[in-house]
Amino acid sequence: MYCTVEDFIGEWMNEAALTQKVLDGLTDESLSQLVYPEGRKLGRIAWHLVTNIPDYLTGFGVSIARVPDPNEVPSAKEIAEVFKAVSAQVTIALQEQWTDDTLKQVQIAFGRKESNATIFMGLIKHIVHHRGQVTVLLRQAGLPIPAVYGPSKEGWVKLGAEPPL
């Protein structure tokens, strides 16, 4: 749990850097990779990951600029660039708008009473969830996967080791 705004910002910056590496691996061609025949495409999931951040934060009292048209998936490069800008805005907004006491305040979130610290932990978990989906779809699209919490298949090979089964 986050006890200070700086605790949250530190975690945010670490997770944002990992997410940025994954989003930087997108290509315009990969954006059409389907989860399953009737499912969402990689581009829609990646863009949702990005556009949901301002909506989520605004809904819980952090003022941050909305992204342009969340319904129209842009190019792979734009997805990565907008994420970079949004993740930097999150850090600034929290430093300017919140205090450590704000993290302890309780709000209704998804039908439950939650502290702001718990609510923001949920935002990070939401991003991690979709980042995992994006990495699977990148693999299905034949693209390399960057290391996130440890080496990817490509990372093991660079280390001269066999990827674990």
HELIX and SHEET records of a PDB file:
HELIX    1   1 VAL A    5  ASP A   24  1                                  20    
HELIX    2   2 SER A   30  SER A   32  5                                   3    
HELIX    3   3 LEU A   42  GLY A   59  1                                  18    
HELIX    4   4 ALA A   76  GLN A   97  1                                  22    
HELIX    5   5 ASP A  100  LYS A  104  1                                   5    
HELIX    6   6 ASN A  116  GLN A  140  1                                  25    
HELIX    7   7 LYS A  153  LYS A  158  1                                   6    
SHEET    1   A 2 VAL A 106  ALA A 109  0                                        
SHEET    2   A 2 ARG A 112  SER A 115 -1                                        
END                                                                             
